[in-house]
Amino acid sequence: MKHDPKAVIANLQIPTFIVQGERDIQVPADEATILHEAAPNSELLLLEKMNHILKDAPKDREGNMGTYTNSKLPLADGLIEEIVDFLMKNGFLS
């Protein structure tokens, strides 16, 4: 990579919200933890059933991949509420 994500996030002077799914088969959840540790003032949200495309997904790879082409699936449970909460706490929404 051209940039080191840890260095970039550590230098941010704005509220930072890191969202990661534990069933993401493209980016492991520990990558989000590494970013969070690099920016201690950030908030980290790990959603147990969420995958890379922000949808709840089964544990098996084939079922997980099946969510990528199903546009009728809703966003992961709790995701919208947590985003709205972060935005409200940080004065982006009233």
C-alpha positions as YAML, in Angstrom:
chain: A
units: angstrom
residues:
- id: 1
  name: MET
  ca: [0.00, 0.00, 0.00]
- id: 2
  name: LYS
  ca: [1.12, 3.52, -0.71]
- id: 3
  name: HIS
  ca: [-0.01, 4.73, 2.72]
- id: 4
  name: ASP
  ca: [0.17, 3.10, 6.14]
- id: 5
  name: PRO
  ca: [-3.42, 3.07, 7.46]
- id: 6
  name: LYS
  ca: [-2.21, 3.08, 11.09]
- id: 7
  name: ALA
  ca: [-0.17, 6.24, 10.52]
- id: 8
  name: VAL
  ca: [-3.00, 7.95, 8.66]
- id: 9
  name: ILE
  ca: [-5.65, 7.22, 11.28]
- id: 10
  name: ALA
  ca: [-3.32, 8.16, 14.14]
- id: 11
  name: ASN
  ca: [-3.00, 11.67, 12.68]
- id: 12
  name: LEU
  ca: [-6.72, 12.34, 12.28]
- id: 13
  name: GLN
  ca: [-8.03, 15.21, 14.36]
- id: 14
  name: ILE
  ca: [-11.70, 14.42, 13.79]
- id: 15
  name: PRO
  ca: [-14.11, 11.95, 15.41]
- id: 16
  name: THR
  ca: [-13.35, 8.56, 13.92]
- id: 17
  name: PHE
  ca: [-15.68, 5.58, 13.79]
- id: 18
  name: ILE
  ca: [-14.27, 2.23, 12.74]
- id: 19
  name: VAL
  ca: [-16.89, -0.29, 11.65]
- id: 20
  name: GLN
  ca: [-16.00, -3.91, 11.02]
- id: 21
  name: GLY
  ca: [-17.85, -7.16, 10.59]
- id: 22
  name: GLU
  ca: [-16.55, -10.30, 12.21]
- id: 23
  name: ARG
  ca: [-17.72, -12.32, 9.19]
- id: 24
  name: ASP
  ca: [-15.83, -10.16, 6.70]
- id: 25
  name: ILE
  ca: [-13.98, -12.60, 4.46]
- id: 26
  name: GLN
  ca: [-11.98, -9.82, 2.76]
- id: 27
  name: VAL
  ca: [-10.61, -7.89, 5.74]
- id: 28
  name: PRO
  ca: [-10.06, -9.67, 9.08]
- id: 29
  name: ALA
  ca: [-11.61, -8.10, 12.16]
- id: 30
  name: ASP
  ca: [-8.22, -7.75, 13.83]
- id: 31
  name: GLU
  ca: [-7.34, -5.11, 11.21]
- id: 32
  name: ALA
  ca: [-10.04, -2.88, 12.71]
- id: 33
  name: THR
  ca: [-8.62, -3.48, 16.17]
- id: 34
  name: ILE
  ca: [-5.16, -2.47, 14.93]
- id: 35
  name: LEU
  ca: [-6.60, 0.79, 13.58]
- id: 36
  name: HIS
  ca: [-8.46, 1.43, 16.81]
- id: 37
  name: GLU
  ca: [-5.29, 0.92, 18.84]
- id: 38
  name: ALA
  ca: [-3.45, 3.37, 16.57]
- id: 39
  name: ALA
  ca: [-6.15, 5.99, 17.23]
- id: 40
  name: PRO
  ca: [-7.18, 5.60, 20.88]
- id: 41
  name: ASN
  ca: [-9.81, 8.34, 20.60]
- id: 42
  name: SER
  ca: [-11.61, 6.45, 17.85]
- id: 43
  name: GLU
  ca: [-14.69, 4.36, 18.42]
- id: 44
  name: LEU
  ca: [-14.75, 0.74, 17.28]
- id: 45
  name: LEU
  ca: [-17.88, -1.15, 16.35]
- id: 46
  name: LEU
  ca: [-17.50, -4.87, 15.68]
- id: 47
  name: LEU
  ca: [-20.67, -6.53, 14.47]
- id: 48
  name: GLU
  ca: [-20.58, -10.28, 14.94]
- id: 49
  name: LYS
  ca: [-22.63, -11.34, 11.92]
- id: 50
  name: MET
  ca: [-21.71, -8.55, 9.47]
- id: 51
  name: ASN
  ca: [-19.61, -9.16, 6.38]
- id: 52
  name: HIS
  ca: [-17.64, -6.87, 4.03]
- id: 53
  name: ILE
  ca: [-20.70, -5.47, 2.34]
- id: 54
  name: LEU
  ca: [-22.36, -4.51, 5.63]
- id: 55
  name: LYS
  ca: [-24.92, -7.30, 5.60]
- id: 56
  name: ASP
  ca: [-25.51, -10.09, 8.10]
- id: 57
  name: ALA
  ca: [-24.00, -13.23, 6.62]
- id: 58
  name: PRO
  ca: [-23.74, -16.90, 7.51]
- id: 59
  name: LYS
  ca: [-20.42, -18.27, 8.75]
- id: 60
  name: ASP
  ca: [-19.80, -20.47, 5.72]
- id: 61
  name: ARG
  ca: [-17.92, -18.88, 2.83]
- id: 62
  name: GLU
  ca: [-20.41, -19.89, 0.15]
- id: 63
  name: GLY
  ca: [-23.36, -18.47, 2.05]
- id: 64
  name: ASN
  ca: [-21.40, -15.33, 2.87]
- id: 65
  name: MET
  ca: [-20.51, -14.81, -0.80]
- id: 66
  name: GLY
  ca: [-24.17, -15.29, -1.69]
- id: 67
  name: THR
  ca: [-25.01, -12.07, 0.13]
- id: 68
  name: TYR
  ca: [-22.84, -10.06, -2.29]
- id: 69
  name: THR
  ca: [-25.36, -10.37, -5.11]
- id: 70
  name: ASN
  ca: [-28.57, -10.25, -3.09]
- id: 71
  name: SER
  ca: [-29.62, -6.61, -3.17]
- id: 72
  name: LYS
  ca: [-32.78, -7.41, -1.21]
- id: 73
  name: LEU
  ca: [-30.89, -8.14, 2.01]
- id: 74
  name: PRO
  ca: [-31.00, -5.31, 4.55]
- id: 75
  name: LEU
  ca: [-27.94, -3.79, 6.18]
- id: 76
  name: ALA
  ca: [-26.65, -5.65, 9.24]
- id: 77
  name: ASP
  ca: [-28.73, -5.53, 12.40]
- id: 78
  name: GLY
  ca: [-27.76, -2.57, 14.55]
- id: 79
  name: LEU
  ca: [-25.50, -0.90, 11.98]
- id: 80
  name: ILE
  ca: [-27.69, 2.11, 11.18]
- id: 81
  name: GLU
  ca: [-28.54, 2.72, 14.83]
- id: 82
  name: GLU
  ca: [-24.86, 2.68, 15.82]
- id: 83
  name: ILE
  ca: [-23.90, 5.06, 13.00]
- id: 84
  name: VAL
  ca: [-26.67, 7.47, 13.94]
- id: 85
  name: ASP
  ca: [-25.64, 7.28, 17.60]
- id: 86
  name: PHE
  ca: [-22.02, 8.10, 16.71]
- id: 87
  name: LEU
  ca: [-23.10, 11.01, 14.52]
- id: 88
  name: MET
  ca: [-25.37, 12.41, 17.24]
- id: 89
  name: LYS
  ca: [-22.75, 12.05, 20.00]
- id: 90
  name: ASN
  ca: [-20.26, 13.94, 17.88]
- id: 91
  name: GLY
  ca: [-22.57, 16.77, 16.88]
- id: 92
  name: PHE
  ca: [-23.08, 15.79, 13.24]
- id: 93
  name: LEU
  ca: [-26.81, 15.25, 13.76]
- id: 94
  name: SER
  ca: [-29.23, 16.82, 16.17]
...
